[in-house]
């Protein structure tokens, strides 16, 4: 059995997939399998992937016959994984060559940790922008190691999934929610955080590529629908374990999402629910102003 299964979802990244694959194959730690699930790319990605399969026996590609979405793609990769540990790398991102070696050294001390690292932001040509992943995801001043479950609920997802590695046994029961189009990684990371403590490595061991088609910059109606679904799930599934402040915060953000979709009545209902969940909270008056005037309060 291999020690690490690397799951790489692929879709129309012919410009970048070679670099992503090379960054895995050049790892200083070699006991891994690279499972590439291509989600019916219509560019040259599949031919590029097949060439690597011929070159290296650790490369195991699978090709969807129709586009199934990112969550299904991730789940198909996980189902095929034989490794004790699972690591993820999007096909437009990159790893530094010591990434797995340094993370596995930490997992040796406690294999039930979920280990992730800072990410360096690069542009479409691979040049550093001077930013880090936690900067663009508002994660600079949040708790990133230890029990980060509540931190993730308060701040949305700030974990760089292309840097994440954890034991396969600690994956959430449902893995990635296939009903979600954009925010599947957020629900996944929160579910992991409920089970595992995290360990954050300050050194950037992976690179996040910004090229104009990144889903984290998407604010379409489907993105807001995903937010509503996720907040509803968190409240229904973890509600009894949530502090009143956190539950109120999630309800308000749900109301905000409804407002973005033009559903004003539903927006007001959720905001009033947020006030009822924590009536004496510091933000309750701001929430009330939002409900009564329609002003969007950014929190």
C-alpha positions in Angstrom: 0.0 0.0 0.0 1.3 3.5 -0.9 1.6 6.0 1.9 0.0 9.0 0.1 -2.7 9.3 -2.5 -2.6 12.6 -4.3 -6.0 13.6 -5.7 -5.8 15.9 -8.7 -9.1 17.1 -10.3 -8.6 18.3 -13.8 -10.8 20.4 -16.1 -9.6 22.4 -19.1 -6.2 23.3 -17.6 -4.1 22.3 -20.6 -1.9 25.4 -19.9 -1.1 24.4 -16.4 -1.7 20.6 -15.8 1.9 19.7 -16.9 3.4 21.9 -14.3 1.0 20.6 -11.6 1.9 17.0 -12.4 5.6 17.7 -12.6 5.4 19.3 -9.2 4.1 16.1 -7.7 6.4 13.7 -9.6 9.4 15.8 -8.5 8.6 15.5 -4.8 11.5 14.6 -2.5 9.2 12.0 -0.9 8.4 9.3 -3.5 5.9 6.8 -1.9 2.8 8.2 -3.5 0.2 7.6 -6.2 -1.1 10.4 -8.3 -4.8 10.0 -9.1 -5.9 12.4 -11.8 -9.7 12.6 -12.4 -10.4 14.6 -15.6 -13.9 15.9 -15.7 -14.4 15.6 -19.5 -12.0 18.4 -20.5 -12.6 19.6 -24.0 -9.1 21.0 -24.5 -5.8 19.0 -24.7 -5.7 18.1 -21.0 -6.5 14.4 -21.5 -3.8 13.8 -24.0 -1.2 15.5 -21.8 -2.3 13.4 -18.8 -2.1 10.2 -20.8 1.5 11.1 -21.8 2.4 11.2 -18.1 0.7 7.9 -17.5 3.1 6.3 -20.0 6.1 8.0 -18.3 5.5 7.2 -14.7 3.7 4.2 -13.2 2.6 6.3 -10.2 0.2 8.3 -12.4 -3.3 6.8 -12.5 -5.7 8.8 -14.7 -9.5 8.4 -15.0 -11.7 10.3 -17.4 -15.3 11.2 -17.0 -17.4 10.7 -20.1 -19.4 13.8 -19.3 -18.8 16.8 -17.0 -19.8 15.8 -13.5 -18.7 18.8 -11.4 -15.8 19.3 -9.0 -17.3 17.5 -6.0 -18.0 14.3 -8.0 -14.5 14.6 -9.4 -12.9 14.8 -6.0 -15.1 12.0 -4.6 -14.2 9.7 -7.5 -10.5 10.3 -6.8 -11.0 9.6 -3.1 -12.8 6.3 -3.8 -9.9 5.1 -5.9 -7.3 6.1 -3.3 -5.2 3.4 -1.8 -3.0 5.6 0.4 -3.0 5.9 4.2 -3.0 9.7 3.7 -4.9 11.8 1.2 -3.4 15.0 -0.3 -5.1 17.4 -2.8 -3.7 19.4 -5.6 -5.8 21.4 -8.2 -4.5 21.0 -11.7 -3.7 24.7 -12.0 -1.7 24.9 -8.7 1.8 23.7 -7.8 3.7 22.1 -5.0 7.2 22.8 -3.8 9.4 19.7 -4.0 9.7 19.3 -0.2 5.9 19.7 0.4 5.0 16.1 1.2 8.3 15.4 3.1 7.8 18.3 5.5 4.2 17.5 6.1 4.7 13.8 6.7 7.4 14.7 9.3 4.6 16.4 11.3 2.2 13.6 10.7 4.8 11.2 12.1 4.3 12.9 15.5 0.5 12.8 15.3 -1.1 11.2 12.2 -4.6 12.4 13.1 -3.7 16.0 12.3 -4.9 17.8 9.2 -1.8 19.5 7.9 -1.8 22.5 5.6 0.4 25.4 4.7 0.6 28.9 3.5 0.3 29.3 -0.3 2.2 31.7 -2.6 0.0 33.5 -5.1 1.3 33.3 -8.7 -0.2 34.7 -11.9 -1.1 32.8 -15.0 2.6 32.8 -16.1 3.8 31.5 -12.8 5.2 34.7 -11.5 4.7 35.6 -7.8 2.3 38.4 -7.2 3.7 39.2 -3.7 0.5 38.0 -2.0 -0.2 34.9 0.0 -3.3 32.7 0.1 -4.3 33.7 3.6 -4.1 37.3 2.6 -6.6 37.0 -0.3 -8.8 34.7 1.8 -8.9 37.0 4.9 -7.0 34.4 6.9 -4.1 36.5 8.2 -5.5 37.2 11.7 -7.4 34.0 12.4 -6.4 30.9 14.3 -5.0 28.4 11.8 -3.7 25.6 14.0 -5.4 23.5 16.7 -9.2 23.4 16.9 -10.3 25.7 14.1 -13.9 24.5 13.8 -15.4 27.7 15.3 -12.9 29.9 13.5 -14.0 28.5 10.1 -17.6 29.0 10.9 -17.0 32.7 11.8 -14.7 33.5 8.9 -15.7 31.3 5.9 -13.0 29.1 4.4 -9.4 30.2 4.6 -7.7 26.8 4.3 -5.7 26.3 1.1 -7.0 22.9 -0.1 -4.1 22.4 -2.5 -1.8 22.3 0.5 -3.9 20.0 2.7 -3.0 16.4 3.7 -4.8 14.2 6.2 -5.3 10.5 7.1 -7.9 8.9 4.8 -9.7 7.5 7.9 -10.4 11.1 9.0 -12.2 12.1 5.8 -15.8 13.2 6.4 -18.3 10.4 5.9 -19.8 12.2 2.8 -16.4 13.5 1.6 -17.4 16.4 -0.8 -21.1 17.4 -1.1 -22.0 16.8 -4.8 -25.0 19.2 -4.5 -22.6 22.1 -4.2 -21.1 23.7 -7.3 -18.6 26.2 -5.8 -18.3 25.9 -2.0 -17.8 22.1 -1.6 -14.3 22.7 -0.1 -15.7 24.9 2.6 -18.2 22.3 3.9 -15.5 19.6 3.5 -12.9 21.6 5.6 -15.5 22.4 8.4 -16.4 18.7 8.6 -12.7 17.8 8.8 -12.2 20.5 11.5 -15.0 18.9 13.6 -13.0 15.7 13.7 -9.4 16.8 13.6 -7.0 19.4 14.9 -5.2 21.3 12.2 -1.5 22.1 11.9 -0.5 25.2 9.9 2.9 25.5 8.3 3.9 29.2 7.8 6.2 28.4 4.9 4.4 28.4 1.6 4.7 24.7 0.4 2.2 25.2 -2.5 1.4 27.9 -5.0 -2.1 29.1 -5.9 -2.5 30.3 -9.5 -4.7 33.3 -10.2 -5.8 33.2 -13.9 -9.2 34.8 -14.1 -11.3 31.5 -13.9 -10.7 30.7 -10.2 -13.9 29.7 -8.5 -13.0 31.7 -5.3 -13.7 34.9 -7.2 -17.0 33.7 -8.5 -20.0 35.5 -7.0 -22.7 34.2 -9.3 -26.3 33.3 -8.1 -25.2 29.7 -7.8 -22.4 30.8 -5.5 -24.9 32.5 -3.2 -27.2 29.5 -3.4 -24.2 27.3 -2.2 -23.7 29.7 0.7 -27.4 29.3 1.8 -27.1 25.5 1.5 -23.9 25.4 3.5 -25.1 27.7 6.3 -28.3 25.7 6.5 -26.3 22.5 6.8 -24.0 23.9 9.6 -27.0 25.1 11.6 -29.0 21.9 11.2 -26.1 19.5 11.6 -24.1 21.3 14.3 -26.7 23.6 15.7 -26.7 22.2 19.2 -23.0 22.6 19.5 -22.8 26.2 18.2 -22.5 29.2 20.5 -25.4 31.7 20.1 -23.0 34.2 18.6 -21.9 31.8 15.9 -25.4 30.6 15.1 -26.6 34.3 14.8 -23.6 35.0 12.5 -24.5 32.2 10.2 -28.2 33.2 10.0 -27.2 36.7 9.2 -24.9 35.6 6.4 -27.7 33.4 5.1 -29.9 36.5 5.0 -27.2 38.4 3.2 -27.0 35.7 0.6 -30.8 35.8 0.1 -30.5 39.6 -0.3 -27.8 39.1 -3.0 -30.3 36.9 -4.8 -33.1 39.5 -4.6 -35.1 37.5 -2.1 -35.8 40.4 0.3 -38.5 38.7 2.4 -36.4 35.7 3.0 -33.4 37.9 3.8 -35.3 39.8 6.5 -36.6 36.5 8.0 -33.1 35.1 8.3 -31.8 38.4 9.8 -34.6 38.4 12.4 -33.7 34.8 13.1 -30.2 36.0 13.6 -31.3 38.6 16.2 -33.5 36.0 18.0 -30.5 33.6 18.2 -28.4 36.1 20.1 -30.6 39.1 21.1 -28.1 40.8 23.3 -25.1 40.3 20.9 -23.0 43.3 19.9 -24.1 43.1 16.3 -27.8 42.7 16.9 -28.5 46.4 16.4 -26.6 46.3 13.1 -28.6 43.3 12.1 -31.8 45.0 13.0 -30.9 48.1 10.9 -30.1 45.8 7.9 -33.5 44.1 8.3 -35.5 47.3 8.5 -33.7 49.4 6.0 -32.3 46.9 3.5 -28.8 48.1 4.1 -26.3 45.3 3.7 -24.0 45.2 6.6 -20.7 43.5 5.8 -19.3 41.4 8.7 
